[in-house]
């Protein structure tokens, strides 16, 4: 067997509580289905990881607003998910994933539920975040999305079948 370490931390040895805390502090998650809570506003949805992380209320709200402005939703702070388009909901989800300044952002088919133009906007935002130093791991079946990556690792039946570097 091997060891799973994340920047020296022995993740494989963590108990459930330690693993949950680690994920909340170090990893941001973006899902195809957004996973927003429908009764909460955009600001409240973005605040959630910070609540779990013990961030003070005033600091949470300020950071949530800042992140929503960063993803172009400064005019949607009080909106609930049902009052926003799919692209806007995905940008709320991206803002939420950045709430605790993660070292890694994992995105599972982040453009899968979006139209082409909106998907391109989300990918441009990912490019910007990556250029600012954030590591992204995007899972996709879309070859156009994969072509934007600096590195592409293809899997089949749980095995790596290719590992390419450089933009396609």
Z-matrix of the N, CA and C atoms (Angstrom, degrees):
N
C 1 1.433
C 2 1.511 1 111.24
N 3 1.296 2 114.49 1 173.84
C 4 1.451 3 121.26 2 179.63
C 5 1.508 4 110.20 3 -124.26
N 6 1.302 5 115.14 4 -172.48
C 7 1.463 6 121.46 5 179.06
C 8 1.522 7 108.39 6 -122.30
N 9 1.326 8 116.11 7 141.36
C 10 1.456 9 121.21 8 176.53
C 11 1.520 10 107.38 9 -105.56
N 12 1.318 11 115.47 10 112.76
C 13 1.459 12 121.71 11 178.78
C 14 1.516 13 108.69 12 -123.57
N 15 1.310 14 115.66 13 144.66
C 16 1.463 15 122.21 14 175.59
C 17 1.513 16 105.50 15 -123.69
N 18 1.326 17 116.43 16 108.36
C 19 1.461 18 122.52 17 -175.40
C 20 1.527 19 111.19 18 46.88
N 21 1.330 20 115.33 19 46.42
C 22 1.454 21 121.43 20 175.84
C 23 1.513 22 115.36 21 88.76
N 24 1.326 23 118.12 22 -14.04
C 25 1.464 24 120.07 23 -179.42
C 26 1.528 25 109.65 24 -81.68
N 27 1.347 26 117.87 25 130.00
C 28 1.471 27 121.38 26 -177.57
C 29 1.532 28 111.58 27 -79.29
N 30 1.313 29 116.46 28 75.44
C 31 1.463 30 122.30 29 -172.61
C 32 1.526 31 112.19 30 -57.32
N 33 1.326 32 117.50 31 -37.21
C 34 1.466 33 120.92 32 -177.99
C 35 1.527 34 112.38 33 -62.88
N 36 1.323 35 116.92 34 -19.51
C 37 1.466 36 120.95 35 -178.37
C 38 1.527 37 112.99 36 -94.44
N 39 1.324 38 117.80 37 -3.43
C 40 1.464 39 121.14 38 -177.51
C 41 1.523 40 110.93 39 -71.03
N 42 1.348 41 116.13 40 144.39
C 43 1.458 42 119.49 41 170.00
C 44 1.536 43 107.40 42 -81.81
N 45 1.322 44 117.22 43 178.24
C 46 1.464 45 120.75 44 -174.49
C 47 1.524 46 112.96 45 -58.76
N 48 1.336 47 117.16 46 -42.47
C 49 1.463 48 120.24 47 -179.50
C 50 1.523 49 111.47 48 -66.73
N 51 1.335 50 116.61 49 -42.59
C 52 1.466 51 120.49 50 178.57
C 53 1.527 52 110.66 51 -63.98
N 54 1.326 53 116.19 52 -38.89
C 55 1.458 54 120.77 53 -179.95
C 56 1.530 55 110.66 54 -66.72
N 57 1.323 56 117.06 55 -42.31
C 58 1.466 57 120.59 56 178.12
C 59 1.526 58 110.45 57 -62.60
N 60 1.315 59 117.07 58 -43.39
C 61 1.461 60 121.32 59 178.69
C 62 1.526 61 110.74 60 -63.94
N 63 1.324 62 117.01 61 -43.54
C 64 1.463 63 122.09 62 178.73
C 65 1.527 64 110.55 63 -59.29
N 66 1.320 65 116.10 64 -48.86
C 67 1.472 66 120.09 65 179.91
C 68 1.523 67 110.82 66 -60.09
N 69 1.308 68 117.11 67 -43.18
C 70 1.464 69 120.65 68 -178.38
C 71 1.526 70 111.51 69 -64.46
N 72 1.329 71 116.88 70 -38.19
C 73 1.470 72 121.09 71 -177.10
C 74 1.519 73 113.48 72 -81.65
N 75 1.324 74 117.78 73 -36.92
C 76 1.464 75 120.54 74 -166.33
C 77 1.526 76 115.78 75 -110.07
N 78 1.350 77 117.33 76 -19.71
C 79 1.460 78 120.05 77 -172.94
C 80 1.526 79 110.11 78 -127.97
N 81 1.326 80 115.66 79 131.84
C 82 1.461 81 121.58 80 172.81
C 83 1.521 82 108.41 81 -100.41
N 84 1.329 83 116.93 82 144.61
C 85 1.463 84 121.61 83 -178.22
C 86 1.520 85 110.17 84 -122.86
N 87 1.339 86 116.26 85 135.21
C 88 1.464 87 122.68 86 174.40
C 89 1.525 88 106.48 87 -128.40
N 90 1.338 89 115.79 88 128.20
C 91 1.460 90 121.00 89 -176.26
C 92 1.526 91 111.00 90 -114.54
N 93 1.326 92 116.39 91 155.47
C 94 1.459 93 121.43 92 178.24
C 95 1.523 94 110.69 93 -59.06
N 96 1.326 95 117.08 94 -37.19
C 97 1.464 96 121.51 95 -176.05
C 98 1.533 97 113.21 96 -93.42
N 99 1.316 98 117.23 97 13.80
C 100 1.469 99 126.01 98 173.71
C 101 1.528 100 114.54 99 70.26
N 102 1.342 101 118.24 100 -44.24
C 103 1.468 102 122.82 101 179.02
C 104 1.531 103 113.09 102 57.93
N 105 1.330 104 116.57 103 40.05
C 106 1.463 105 120.77 104 175.33
C 107 1.520 106 109.12 105 -88.89
N 108 1.322 107 116.39 106 149.57
C 109 1.464 108 120.06 107 176.60
C 110 1.525 109 108.08 108 -84.77
N 111 1.341 110 117.76 109 120.71
C 112 1.465 111 121.56 110 -170.66
C 113 1.526 112 115.51 111 -64.39
N 114 1.320 113 117.83 112 -26.60
C 115 1.473 114 119.63 113 -177.87
C 116 1.520 115 113.13 114 -85.77
N 117 1.327 116 116.49 115 -7.73
C 118 1.466 117 120.53 116 -178.31
C 119 1.520 118 110.94 117 -98.66
N 120 1.328 119 115.50 118 150.46
C 121 1.461 120 120.90 119 175.04
C 122 1.527 121 109.41 120 -74.08
N 123 1.324 122 115.60 121 171.18
C 124 1.467 123 120.27 122 176.62
C 125 1.528 124 109.97 123 -56.09
N 126 1.331 125 116.49 124 -46.88
C 127 1.468 126 120.31 125 -179.74
C 128 1.528 127 110.38 126 -59.64
N 129 1.322 128 117.46 127 -46.44
C 130 1.463 129 120.73 128 -178.07
C 131 1.530 130 111.81 129 -64.77
N 132 1.331 131 117.69 130 -38.43
C 133 1.465 132 120.58 131 176.80
C 134 1.524 133 111.11 132 -62.25
N 135 1.330 134 116.76 133 -41.11
C 136 1.467 135 120.49 134 -179.80
C 137 1.525 136 110.90 135 -70.51
N 138 1.325 137 116.98 136 -29.96
C 139 1.470 138 121.00 137 179.94
C 140 1.534 139 113.35 138 -70.17
N 141 1.328 140 118.20 139 -23.50
C 142 1.470 141 121.07 140 -171.98
C 143 1.526 142 114.90 141 -49.93
N 144 1.333 143 120.27 142 -53.15
C 145 1.469 144 118.23 143 -179.12
C 146 1.527 145 112.55 144 -61.22
N 147 1.329 146 116.53 145 -29.05
C 148 1.464 147 119.82 146 179.69
C 149 1.520 148 110.85 147 -74.28
N 150 1.336 149 117.09 148 -31.59
C 151 1.466 150 120.55 149 175.12
C 152 1.526 151 108.28 150 -62.13
N 153 1.350 152 116.01 151 -49.29
C 154 1.468 153 120.32 152 179.04
C 155 1.521 154 111.14 153 -62.20
N 156 1.327 155 116.68 154 -28.56
C 157 1.459 156 121.53 155 -179.53
C 158 1.515 157 114.27 156 -86.54
N 159 1.343 158 117.31 157 -0.43
C 160 1.452 159 121.01 158 176.28
C 161 1.520 160 115.45 159 78.19
N 162 1.331 161 117.60 160 21.95
C 163 1.466 162 121.17 161 179.15
C 164 1.533 163 108.93 162 -76.19
N 165 1.320 164 116.53 163 138.56
C 166 1.468 165 122.07 164 -178.56
C 167 1.530 166 110.55 165 -61.23
N 168 1.351 167 117.67 166 145.96
C 169 1.464 168 121.67 167 -175.76
C 170 1.530 169 115.64 168 -52.55
N 171 1.315 170 118.07 169 -46.80
C 172 1.473 171 119.78 170 -177.80
C 173 1.528 172 111.04 171 -64.63
N 174 1.319 173 116.11 172 -41.86
C 175 1.471 174 120.75 173 179.16
C 176 1.528 175 110.61 174 -65.89
N 177 1.340 176 116.17 175 -40.09
C 178 1.473 177 121.77 176 177.97
C 179 1.512 178 111.13 177 -57.87
N 180 1.334 179 114.71 178 -50.62
C 181 1.466 180 119.29 179 -176.10
C 182 1.526 181 110.56 180 -63.84
N 183 1.320 182 116.65 181 -43.97
C 184 1.463 183 120.99 182 179.90
C 185 1.530 184 110.63 183 -60.55
N 186 1.330 185 116.49 184 -44.68
C 187 1.474 186 120.31 185 -179.65
C 188 1.529 187 110.70 186 -66.88
N 189 1.332 188 117.73 187 -40.84
C 190 1.468 189 121.05 188 179.24
C 191 1.526 190 110.53 189 -60.82
N 192 1.324 191 116.70 190 -44.56
C 193 1.470 192 120.55 191 178.81
C 194 1.523 193 110.26 192 -62.96
N 195 1.324 194 116.53 193 -44.36
C 196 1.471 195 121.34 194 179.07
C 197 1.535 196 110.70 195 -59.31
N 198 1.328 197 117.32 196 -44.10
C 199 1.466 198 120.86 197 -179.39
C 200 1.525 199 111.62 198 -67.46
N 201 1.325 200 116.86 199 -40.60
C 202 1.468 201 119.36 200 178.45
C 203 1.525 202 110.94 201 -65.36
N 204 1.321 203 116.75 202 -36.97
C 205 1.466 204 119.46 203 175.21
C 206 1.525 205 109.98 204 -64.79
N 207 1.314 206 116.56 205 -39.70
C 208 1.469 207 121.61 206 -179.43
C 209 1.528 208 112.14 207 -61.44
N 210 1.338 209 117.31 208 -33.71
C 211 1.467 210 120.57 209 179.08
C 212 1.530 211 111.94 210 -94.72
N 213 1.335 212 116.35 211 13.16
C 214 1.460 213 120.83 212 174.04
C 215 1.511 214 115.64 213 82.44
N 216 1.328 215 117.55 214 23.82
C 217 1.464 216 120.43 215 -177.89
C 218 1.524 217 112.88 216 -119.96
N 219 1.318 218 117.02 217 28.97
C 220 1.460 219 120.08 218 178.47
C 221 1.518 220 113.31 219 -59.92
N 222 1.331 221 116.49 220 -20.73
C 223 1.469 222 120.74 221 179.72
C 224 1.530 223 112.42 222 -94.58
N 225 1.326 224 118.21 223 6.86
C 226 1.467 225 121.90 224 -177.67
C 227 1.526 226 112.82 225 -124.46
N 228 1.312 227 117.64 226 19.34
C 229 1.466 228 121.91 227 -172.75
C 230 1.522 229 113.63 228 -55.39
N 231 1.334 230 117.11 229 -40.37
C 232 1.458 231 121.02 230 -176.37
C 233 1.513 232 114.16 231 -93.65
N 234 1.323 233 117.47 232 1.62
C 235 1.459 234 120.66 233 -178.38
C 236 1.523 235 111.34 234 -77.31
N 237 1.334 236 114.27 235 145.71
C 238 1.458 237 120.68 236 172.33
C 239 1.532 238 107.81 237 -91.34
N 240 1.333 239 117.87 238 161.57
C 241 1.464 240 120.26 239 -177.33
C 242 1.529 241 114.56 240 -51.20
N 243 1.333 242 117.48 241 -39.75
C 244 1.470 243 119.81 242 -178.13
C 245 1.529 244 112.59 243 -67.15
N 246 1.322 245 117.16 244 -14.31
C 247 1.465 246 121.95 245 179.14
C 248 1.526 247 111.72 246 -95.54
N 249 1.337 248 116.89 247 9.47
C 250 1.461 249 120.93 248 -177.37
C 251 1.525 250 110.64 249 -127.98
N 252 1.327 251 115.73 250 155.16
C 253 1.466 252 121.50 251 175.18
C 254 1.526 253 109.54 252 -72.05
N 255 1.333 254 115.68 253 169.40
C 256 1.464 255 120.10 254 177.20
C 257 1.517 256 112.20 255 -58.82
N 258 1.331 257 116.09 256 -42.08
C 259 1.465 258 119.76 257 179.50
C 260 1.517 259 112.20 258 -64.46
N 261 1.338 260 116.06 259 -39.01
C 262 1.465 261 119.79 260 178.00
C 263 1.526 262 110.30 261 -67.22
N 264 1.337 263 116.97 262 -40.99
C 265 1.465 264 119.87 263 177.61
C 266 1.528 265 110.75 264 -62.05
N 267 1.336 266 116.99 265 -40.31
C 268 1.462 267 119.40 266 179.74
C 269 1.525 268 110.44 267 -65.83
N 270 1.331 269 117.28 268 -35.84
C 271 1.465 270 119.48 269 177.76
C 272 1.528 271 111.24 270 -68.90
N 273 1.342 272 117.87 271 -33.55
C 274 1.470 273 120.15 272 172.82
C 275 1.531 274 108.78 273 -62.40
N 276 1.332 275 116.12 274 -43.85
C 277 1.467 276 120.25 275 179.57
C 278 1.531 277 111.10 276 -62.07
N 279 1.325 278 117.08 277 -38.28
C 280 1.464 279 120.38 278 177.71
C 281 1.523 280 109.94 279 -66.64
N 282 1.335 281 117.12 280 -44.47
C 283 1.468 282 120.42 281 177.39
C 284 1.526 283 109.73 282 -58.14
N 285 1.335 284 116.55 283 -43.76
C 286 1.473 285 120.57 284 178.98
C 287 1.528 286 110.44 285 -60.96
N 288 1.334 287 116.69 286 -39.99
C 289 1.469 288 119.99 287 -178.41
C 290 1.525 289 112.13 288 -65.45
N 291 1.324 290 116.76 289 -21.08
C 292 1.467 291 121.72 290 -178.56
C 293 1.528 292 112.88 291 -95.55
N 294 1.327 293 117.11 292 -2.37
C 295 1.463 294 122.27 293 -170.83
C 296 1.522 295 113.94 294 -54.12
N 297 1.320 296 117.52 295 -40.20
C 298 1.465 297 120.49 296 -176.41
C 299 1.526 298 112.54 297 -103.26
N 300 1.345 299 116.75 298 25.67
C 301 1.477 300 121.18 299 179.53
C 302 1.526 301 111.78 300 49.75
N 303 1.331 302 117.64 301 61.05
C 304 1.463 303 119.56 302 -176.32
C 305 1.527 304 112.40 303 -67.36
N 306 1.320 305 114.87 304 159.58
C 307 1.461 306 121.72 305 174.18
C 308 1.522 307 110.63 306 -86.21
N 309 1.332 308 115.96 307 -22.53
C 310 1.457 309 122.51 308 -175.50
C 311 1.517 310 108.84 309 -140.82
N 312 1.326 311 116.53 310 136.71
C 313 1.460 312 121.09 311 174.36
C 314 1.521 313 107.27 312 -115.46
N 315 1.337 314 116.62 313 122.02
C 316 1.459 315 122.73 314 176.52
C 317 1.519 316 108.05 315 -102.48
N 318 1.325 317 116.55 316 124.01
C 319 1.461 318 121.09 317 -178.33
C 320 1.525 319 109.14 318 -123.44
N 321 1.329 320 116.46 319 119.92
C 322 1.461 321 122.33 320 -179.17
C 323 1.522 322 109.23 321 -100.73
N 324 1.331 323 117.27 322 107.41
C 325 1.465 324 123.15 323 -179.06
C 326 1.536 325 111.10 324 46.16
N 327 1.332 326 118.32 325 54.40
C 328 1.465 327 120.72 326 -173.31
C 329 1.523 328 115.06 327 -65.26
N 330 1.326 329 118.13 328 -17.88
C 331 1.468 330 120.56 329 179.41
C 332 1.524 331 111.77 330 -108.23
N 333 1.324 332 117.43 331 1.26
C 334 1.461 333 121.79 332 -173.65
C 335 1.512 334 115.09 333 -59.89
N 336 1.327 335 117.97 334 -32.68
C 337 1.462 336 121.24 335 -177.43
C 338 1.531 337 112.14 336 -99.96
N 339 1.332 338 116.76 337 11.77
C 340 1.466 339 120.93 338 -173.99
C 341 1.525 340 111.31 339 -114.21
N 342 1.344 341 115.67 340 153.85
C 343 1.460 342 118.47 341 173.30
C 344 1.530 343 108.51 342 -71.56
N 345 1.323 344 116.04 343 167.22
C 346 1.468 345 121.05 344 -173.13
C 347 1.521 346 112.85 345 -57.76
N 348 1.331 347 117.45 346 -47.80
C 349 1.472 348 120.47 347 -177.17
C 350 1.524 349 111.09 348 -63.42
N 351 1.329 350 116.76 349 -43.73
C 352 1.463 351 120.49 350 179.93
C 353 1.526 352 110.26 351 -67.10
N 354 1.325 353 116.48 352 -38.93
C 355 1.460 354 120.53 353 176.41
C 356 1.517 355 111.47 354 -59.78
N 357 1.333 356 116.88 355 -39.82
C 358 1.465 357 120.78 356 178.00
C 359 1.528 358 110.97 357 -64.41
N 360 1.340 359 117.32 358 -36.61
C 361 1.470 360 121.16 359 177.33
C 362 1.528 361 110.30 360 -63.70
N 363 1.320 362 116.55 361 -43.24
C 364 1.466 363 120.97 362 179.21
C 365 1.529 364 109.96 363 -63.76
N 366 1.329 365 117.03 364 -42.93
C 367 1.467 366 120.42 365 179.57
C 368 1.522 367 111.39 366 -65.92
N 369 1.331 368 117.25 367 -36.16
C 370 1.471 369 120.28 368 176.49
C 371 1.527 370 109.85 369 -63.34
N 372 1.332 371 116.88 370 -39.00
C 373 1.463 372 121.04 371 176.98
C 374 1.532 373 109.91 372 -64.04
N 375 1.326 374 117.38 373 -42.47
C 376 1.469 375 120.55 374 176.75
C 377 1.526 376 110.80 375 -61.36
N 378 1.339 377 116.99 376 -42.08
C 379 1.472 378 120.58 377 177.92
C 380 1.525 379 110.36 378 -58.59
N 381 1.338 380 115.83 379 -43.19
C 382 1.469 381 120.92 380 179.96
C 383 1.529 382 110.54 381 -63.03
N 384 1.330 383 116.57 382 -45.86
C 385 1.469 384 120.86 383 179.75
C 386 1.526 385 110.51 384 -61.80
N 387 1.329 386 116.63 385 -41.46
C 388 1.460 387 120.81 386 179.15
C 389 1.521 388 110.80 387 -65.15
N 390 1.322 389 117.42 388 -39.41
C 391 1.472 390 120.27 389 179.53
C 392 1.526 391 111.21 390 -66.67
N 393 1.350 392 116.57 391 -21.16
C 394 1.462 393 121.68 392 177.93
C 395 1.531 394 111.58 393 -90.07
N 396 1.339 395 116.97 394 4.21
C 397 1.456 396 120.20 395 173.57
C 398 1.517 397 116.82 396 107.30
N 399 1.334 398 118.19 397 -1.83
C 400 1.461 399 119.90 398 179.83
C 401 1.528 400 109.51 399 -80.88
N 402 1.322 401 116.47 400 132.48
C 403 1.459 402 121.25 401 175.14
C 404 1.516 403 108.41 402 -84.41
N 405 1.332 404 115.75 403 130.22
C 406 1.460 405 121.35 404 178.85
C 407 1.513 406 109.82 405 -118.57
N 408 1.318 407 115.93 406 141.43
C 409 1.458 408 122.57 407 171.80
C 410 1.520 409 105.36 408 -124.54
N 411 1.330 410 115.85 409 111.16
C 412 1.459 411 121.13 410 -176.04
C 413 1.521 412 108.82 411 -110.21
N 414 1.325 413 116.12 412 123.74
C 415 1.455 414 121.73 413 175.19
C 416 1.519 415 106.81 414 -94.57
N 417 1.337 416 116.37 415 124.29
C 418 1.461 417 119.55 416 -178.25
C 419 1.517 418 110.84 417 -153.31
N 420 1.327 419 115.32 418 153.96
C 421 1.463 420 122.33 419 169.85
C 422 1.524 421 109.40 420 -103.88
N 423 1.329 422 117.59 421 -3.96
C 424 1.461 423 123.39 422 -176.89
C 425 1.528 424 109.43 423 -85.38
N 426 1.316 425 116.58 424 113.05
C 427 1.465 426 121.00 425 -176.48
C 428 1.526 427 112.23 426 -63.50
N 429 1.342 428 117.57 427 -31.11
C 430 1.469 429 120.00 428 177.91
C 431 1.527 430 110.94 429 -67.68
N 432 1.319 431 116.86 430 -37.98
C 433 1.465 432 120.76 431 176.37
C 434 1.528 433 108.91 432 -65.92
N 435 1.318 434 116.65 433 -46.51
C 436 1.464 435 120.94 434 -178.95
C 437 1.527 436 111.47 435 -61.52
N 438 1.327 437 117.08 436 -35.53
C 439 1.468 438 120.99 437 -177.12
C 440 1.525 439 112.51 438 -62.68
N 441 1.331 440 117.70 439 -22.44
C 442 1.468 441 121.40 440 -179.35
C 443 1.525 442 112.63 441 -76.97
N 444 1.325 443 116.44 442 -15.69
C 445 1.466 444 120.88 443 -173.37
C 446 1.525 445 112.07 444 -76.17
N 447 1.331 446 114.81 445 150.06
C 448 1.464 447 121.05 446 174.83
C 449 1.527 448 110.65 447 -75.05
N 450 1.326 449 115.71 448 -24.30
C 451 1.464 450 121.12 449 178.07
C 452 1.521 451 107.76 450 -143.23
N 453 1.325 452 115.93 451 136.64
C 454 1.454 453 121.45 452 179.55
C 455 1.524 454 108.94 453 -126.32
N 456 1.319 455 115.76 454 123.72
C 457 1.461 456 121.65 455 177.14
C 458 1.525 457 106.49 456 -116.23
N 459 1.326 458 116.21 457 122.15
C 460 1.465 459 120.70 458 -179.62
C 461 1.526 460 109.62 459 -103.79
N 462 1.328 461 115.07 460 138.12
C 463 1.459 462 122.21 461 179.49
C 464 1.521 463 109.78 462 -118.37
N 465 1.315 464 115.49 463 147.55
C 466 1.456 465 121.49 464 170.41
C 467 1.519 466 106.60 465 -143.31
N 468 1.323 467 115.45 466 125.74
C 469 1.468 468 120.97 467 179.86
C 470 1.525 469 112.14 468 52.73
N 471 1.335 470 116.03 469 40.42
C 472 1.458 471 121.57 470 175.66
C 473 1.515 472 115.19 471 78.95
N 474 1.311 473 117.58 472 4.28
C 475 1.463 474 121.53 473 -179.13
C 476 1.527 475 110.31 474 -115.81
N 477 1.322 476 117.05 475 143.55
C 478 1.464 477 120.87 476 175.09
C 479 1.527 478 107.91 477 -72.32
N 480 1.345 479 115.71 478 125.97
C 481 1.468 480 119.84 479 179.13
C 482 1.526 481 111.92 480 -110.22
N 483 1.343 482 116.92 481 -16.94
C 484 1.469 483 119.43 482 173.11
C 485 1.518 484 109.31 483 -159.62
N 486 1.326 485 115.11 484 153.99
C 487 1.463 486 122.79 485 179.64
C 488 1.525 487 106.32 486 -145.74
N 489 1.333 488 116.24 487 104.58
C 490 1.467 489 121.80 488 -175.11
C 491 1.516 490 110.01 489 -117.14
N 492 1.319 491 115.40 490 140.94
C 493 1.463 492 121.26 491 175.98
C 494 1.515 493 109.46 492 -112.53
N 495 1.324 494 115.69 493 151.98
C 496 1.463 495 121.35 494 -179.74
C 497 1.509 496 110.17 495 94.36
N 498 1.308 497 115.38 496 145.58
C 499 1.468 498 119.52 497 179.57
C 500 1.516 499 109.17 498 -67.93
N 501 1.330 500 114.88 499 139.73
C 502 1.472 501 120.42 500 -177.35
C 503 1.520 502 111.31 501 -71.72
